Amino acid sequence: MLTDAPPRKANRAGFLESERIKTLDLPQDGRLLAIAQSIESAMDGARTVDVRRACTEFLETTSQFYRVPDCDVRVLAARPLRVRESWSSELFGDYNPETMMIRVWMRTAVRKEVTSFGTFVSTLCHEFCHHLDFQKFGFPDSWHTRGFYERTAALYHHARGTPAKRLFWVAVPGGRWRIDWPRTNRG
Ligand SMILES: [Zn+2]
């Protein structure tokens, strides 16, 4: 994971705010864990309609908890060969802030590799955090800052029922940061 370079002047304040917010309130119950488990069962069945239903429930629950408008979700069997080069395309999903639409896919485009459940839920949480950046925090853009990745990780570990890890970062040229995985995994 690599952060975005800081933007020029105009959006600098929002970027720094995104960098600063490293925690996320989380529901104090097991709702998201239960829904994540239903996503896993649906993925085992490999029917996108079932996976979508479970993802919709997950996103409705999180949107309600954070008091933001619902976002829509599409689950695709495979990554589109051509993904619109918008700012938020990832390997396994994307988010369109104008339509508030998340797309996630269960297979990569070329090699048809199946997305693992962990990666799939991580992508869903990542894209939802883009939604939060606009709808909850009111940022003019949604950058991949260290804070963004910390918030995403908090939501992900909560949904998986796994202990949150402290993330360690290494500076790279251009004002960017990457996660130091060996150190992070050592804890
Ligand atoms: Zn992203």
Residues whose N, C-alpha, C, O or C-beta is under 5 A from the ligand:
A	BS01	ZN	S88
